[in-house]
Amino acid sequence: MAVAKRSLLSRLMRAARSFLDPGVFIHPFRLMHYYGYSHVKERRKLTLGRDVRIAPNVSFAHAERIELGDQVQVGSRTSLWAGKTQSRIRVGARTTFGPECFVTAADYGLAAGTRITDQAMIERDIIIGADCWIGARAIVTAGVTIGDGAVIGAGAVVTHDVPAGAIAAGVPARVLKMRA
């Protein structure tokens, strides 16, 4: 019985130390900053069609240059990042993004002899057609056009255009077959 009391006391002490950790009190402020920075504030800038569904933890950057068509669905922890100055992301009606997709309309330059972060961003529009399915953890890079009805496999890295009705997968993504 004495061992059980010590064990209970030990667990209570650990719980008290955990609860009194300053991180517990700071965490709500971190959450408010995150949502204000990458979701709520940016979401107000989006151009949205009807019946768009966006998971509560989606991240947007430069959302004033992002257009989502009617009935688009954006999965959890997906990031849609338009360029800082000009490049846009346009998504057609009824397109679905799985969780953790990353779409960015800007890349750093790769010139030798200059630090990458000191180089100008290269911005190019991304156009994703209607009725597409972008699988979980897929990445779509700047300048890509994905045609209507295309399917992008989970984990694919799309660096080139994908034609309408194609099924593409891999790193880098390549067309495997056409939808029948």
N, C-alpha and C positions, 0 to 999 in steps of 0.2 A: 504494500500500500504506500509506503514511503517513496518508493521508486516512481510510482504512478503520479504522486503529488509533485515530485521534483520534475518529472517530465512535463506535466501540465504547466507548472510554473515556468519552466524553461521556454515552452512554446508561447506562453503569454508574454514573456519578456521579449522574445524575438518579434512577436507581432507588434508590441508597443514601440520597439526601436524602428521597425519598418514604417509604422504609421507616423512617427515623429520625424522621419527623414525629410529634409527640406525639399527634396525632389517631388514628394507627394503634393506639396502645396504649390510648387512652381508649374507642374504639368498642365493644369487647366489653362494657364496663360500661354503655354507653348501651343496647345490645341487651338486656342482662339487666334493666335498669330498665324498658324498654318492655314486655317480655314479662311481667315480674312485675306491672306496673301494669295493663296493658290486656288481657292474654290469660290467662296461667296463673292468677294469683290470682283474677281475676274468673270464669274458666271453672269453677272449683270451686263457685261459688255458683249456677250455672245449674240449672234444672230441665230435664232431658233425657229424651226418649223413647228408644226402642231404635234402634240403628243410625244415629245422628245423625253426619253428617260435617261437620266444621268445619275450614276451611283454617287453617294454622298462624299466619297473620298477621291474624286477625280481631280486632277491638277490641270489648270489652264495657264498658259502664258501668252500675253498679248492677244487676249480673247476678242478684242475688237476686230480682228482679222480672221476669225473662225466662224464658219457657217455650217450649221447642222440642219439637214433637211427633215421633212416630216417623218415621224416615227423612228428616228435614229435612237439606238440604244448604246450607251457607253458603259462598259463594265468597270468594276471596282479597280481602284489604283491605276487607272489609265491616265496617261499624260498626253495632252494635245498642246503643242507649243508652236505657235506661229512665230515668224521672224520679228525682230525688234523694230524694223522700220518699214518693210514693205511686203514680205511674202505672206501668203494666205493659205489657209487650210479650208477646203470645201468638201463637205461630205453629203452625198446624195441620200434621198429618201430610203427608209427601211434598211439602212446599213446597220450592222451589229458589230460592236467591238467586244471581244472577250476581256477577261480581267488582265491587268498589267500590260496593256499595249502601250507603245511609245511612238508618237508621231511628231517629228520635228521638221520644220520648214527652213532650218538654217544649219549650216556646218561651219566649222573653222577652216581657214586656209591651211595648206600643208607645205608652204614654201620652206625650203631648207635655209638655215641660217637665221631664222627669226622664230622667237618663241611662239608656239601655237596660239596662246591666249592674247598675244600682241597683234595678231593678224586680224584683218577685217573678216566679219562673218560673211559667208556666201549664202544669200537667201534665194530660195526658189519655191514657187507654189507647189502645194500638194493637192491633187484632185482625186477624190475617191468617189466612184460612181454610185448609182442607186443599187439597192438590194445586194450589197456585198457583205461578206462575213470575214472579219479580221480576227483570226484565232488568238487564243491566250498568249501573252508575252511576245506577240509579233512586234517588229520594229519597222516603221516606214520612214525612209530618209527623204531629205529635201529633193524637190524636183520630180517626184514620182507621180505618175498617173495610173490609177487602178480603174479598169473599165467596169461597166455595169455588170452585176451578177458574178463577179470574181470572188474566189475563196482564197484566203491567205492562211496557210497552215500555222498551227501553234509553233511559236519560237522562230518563225521565219524572219529573215532580215531582207526587206524589200529595198533594193538599190536601183532597180530599173523598172520601167513601165511594165504593167501586167495587162494583157488584153482582156476585153469583155468576155465573160463566161469561162475564164481560165481558172484552173486550180494550181496554185503556186505554193511551194514550200522549200525549205532548206536555207542554208547560210552560204553564200547569198541565195536568195529565193530564185527559183527557176520554175518555169511552167512544166508541170508534170503531165497534165492532160486537160482537155476541155470538158466542161459539163455537158452531159448528153441531153 
